[in-house]
Amino acid sequence: MLFTLTKDRGGFMGVYLERVNDVSELKNLNKTELVGLAEELRKHIIECVSKTGGHLASNLGVVDLTIALHYVFNSPVDKLIWDVGHQTYTHKILTERKDKFDTLRQYNGLSGFPKKAESCHDIFETGHTSTSISAASGMAEARDILGEKHEVIAIIGDGALTGGQAYEALNNIGSKDTNVIVILNDNQMSISPNTGGISNYLNKIRTSILTSDFKLNVEKWIESIPKVGKYMKKTVELAQGSLESLIIPGKLFEDMGVTYLGPVDGHNIQEMIDIFEKVKKLKGPKLIHVKTIKGKGYGIAEEAPCKFHGVGAFDIDTGKATASSSGTTYSQVFGSKLLELAEKNDKIVAITAAMPEGTKLEKFAEKYPNRFFDVGIAEQHAVTFAAGIATAGLKPFFAVYSTFLQRGYDQMIHDVCMQKLPVVFCIDRAGIVGEDGETHQGVFDLSYLSTIPNMTIMVPKDKNEFEEMLEFAADFNGPIAIRYPRGQAGISSNISPKIEYGKWETMIKGENIVIIATGKMVSKAVDIAEKLKENNVQAELVNARFVSPIDHEMLLELGNKFKKVYVIEDNIEHGGLGTKVIDFYNENKLLKDIEVTKLAFPVTFIEHGKPEELYNKYGLDVETIAGKIINDRTGILSNIVNEKK
Ligand SMILES: Cc1ncc(C[n+]2csc(CCOP(=O)(O)OP(=O)(O)O)c2C)c(N)n1
């Protein structure tokens, strides 16, 4: 294979990739050249992702599938909807973004997910799983009402097919004649090996023969089996229904009214092209089962698809991370502490919605397989499942990323909090997560949790406090959430008082202004207070360990002492800690004497980039906040601000 270095950017492109700037040019390549293109694409993706980080294994698995889809369908007239959207790298490269591909996930660079602003080929934005069939179904119905003619294709993974919304959509399309195409990309993996009944079912049919024009006549098929066939037919006539479901691939989908095709080899471009061409001629909802290998073409990733699901920069030869990570992460602290608590309390069970690695529950799963539940990508189910477990007298800890818990909002209200059930929500990746961007930033949780009656919310400032909070939660008899950020859990030098329900902690005594900070922002606030001190502003610093309830007693004391209150949080500015502080002073008629400034993210979707770049952009870095406080006091822009500018 010939590889040439692209003009002004890193990354290798081969001869075929050089010829394809847009999908329309794909059709100029013959079958052998398409295979060559796939090889070049893999190399280009590996080269770039080894520098930028990203979802490597999922993308390597769908290179051939994406080529076949773009070869047969005519994007953007035909609509491709990518479930999760983390597997769109080949799609991006083939749709005029190959020269920008090395900016993937970087601030101001290409997003790691479909983005309408990037390309007319990104027809629908995704990031959370299991939405593609719903969106495709909606687009197909609208197309028919509008009298348009084009195909709508949802591409969904077997992992995403564990999410309830996918079944709501299948249920819907199966009852209609509307033309919708669903491509099931089955690599047997979610992030970890896929779990659950549907995964078992798919595994069974992965090994079955291609039924081509489907609707197999079971009786004929059985009869055709030499010798055994006739005998089988007689003995199983009565049980035909159940037999069919065993031997006809995709019977489940067929029974729902969705024509099933496959399974087809997802690394044989020609086979896929042939079947996609056939599908175009069929009416109604169709599902094509495509078997792929996660990490395909890069041995190290094929062997460890879970590790290479999402990676930072790495060395291509060894697969090892190039950036060294030091210190313990919040997720690791959670994993170890929960193990320790579970040893002492056999009522504790752990739940994850398909994120055992991310939330660091692997050791728990190993040690207590009967007390560990991976329910699939089903956050809403996980919440009510936890409610059931709590009702029966056990103590569930549901570890979940902030952004994905949005899925379980009604279940938190209706199934957990209304009944005051002792479920512990361990909310990981709260605040800014960074390179995954808009769909993944955990900046809404303080707002959405704060609106729920009976929900207690704790936010640790460091490792020690987090461990204490987990202990507190284990003994707490009601719904309780602990939200903590992605990344390292520092240890502050401060010796904290014991956790007391609803009580905050004064960390620094001051005279001029007070800063109330929560969670990750507390350590920033310590630096801010230091900078202020250098500029003769003595700031008091309060650690808001609880966001629900807030510490009324302390707020009244602070209200008597200070005229200026700054509230710093890594949440949007509406509905979080700052809003609660303002509401409290307002309700107590103190706002005429006190000015409260909320320092938080605006109510917007925060793009991708490194966390520090995003804190800078939104004015939540140490220098900007310190500069603002000094400016408020003196009326002149401080040196700190000037230096930064
Ligand atoms: C609602 C939701 N929960 C969790 C995730 C995290 N997540 C991203 S990809 C993924 C696995 C998806 O598996 P699959 O659909 O089979 O795609 P694959 O990566 O295997 O190609 C998970 C759990 C998510 N994106 N959305």
The ligand as a Tripos MOL2 file, in Angstrom:
@<TRIPOS>MOLECULE
LIG
   26    27     1     0     0
SMALL
NO_CHARGES

@<TRIPOS>ATOM
      1 C1        -27.7690    7.0270   27.0960 C.3       1 LIG1
      2 C2        -26.3160    6.6420   27.0110 C.ar      1 LIG1
      3 N1        -25.7690    5.8730   27.9730 N.ar      1 LIG1
      4 C3        -24.4690    5.5160   27.8980 C.ar      1 LIG1
      5 C4        -23.6960    5.9340   26.8550 C.ar      1 LIG1
      6 C5        -22.2050    5.5850   26.8190 C.3       1 LIG1
      7 N2        -21.8990    4.7450   25.6590 N.ar      1 LIG1
      8 C6        -21.3550    5.2600   24.5500 C.ar      1 LIG1
      9 S1        -21.1190    4.1410   23.3600 S.2       1 LIG1
     10 C7        -21.7040    2.9100   24.3330 C.ar      1 LIG1
     11 C8        -21.7500    1.5090   23.8130 C.3       1 LIG1
     12 C9        -22.5010    1.4400   22.5520 C.3       1 LIG1
     13 O1        -22.4310    0.1490   22.0530 O.3       1 LIG1
     14 P1        -22.8670   -0.0940   20.5640 P.3       1 LIG1
     15 O2        -24.1220    0.6330   20.2760 O.co2     1 LIG1
     16 O3        -22.8950   -1.5590   20.3390 O.co2     1 LIG1
     17 O4        -21.7320    0.5830   19.7060 O.3       1 LIG1
     18 P2        -20.2220    0.1270   19.5010 P.3       1 LIG1
     19 O5        -19.3840    1.1070   20.2610 O.co2     1 LIG1
     20 O6        -20.0620   -1.2690   20.0000 O.co2     1 LIG1
     21 O7        -19.9840    0.2230   18.0580 O.co2     1 LIG1
     22 C10       -22.0920    3.3930   25.5740 C.ar      1 LIG1
     23 C11       -22.6150    2.5800   26.6860 C.3       1 LIG1
     24 C12       -24.2930    6.7670   25.8980 C.ar      1 LIG1
     25 N3        -23.6090    7.2690   24.8700 N.pl3     1 LIG1
     26 N4        -25.5910    7.0890   25.9850 N.ar      1 LIG1
@<TRIPOS>BOND
     1     1     2 1
     2     2     3 ar
     3     2    26 ar
     4     3     4 ar
     5     4     5 ar
     6     5     6 1
     7     5    24 ar
     8     6     7 1
     9     7     8 ar
    10     7    22 ar
    11     8     9 ar
    12     9    10 ar
    13    10    11 1
    14    10    22 ar
    15    11    12 1
    16    12    13 1
    17    13    14 1
    18    14    15 2
    19    14    16 1
    20    14    17 1
    21    17    18 1
    22    18    19 2
    23    18    20 1
    24    18    21 1
    25    22    23 1
    26    24    25 1
    27    24    26 ar
@<TRIPOS>SUBSTRUCTURE
     1 LIG1         1 GROUP 0 **** ****
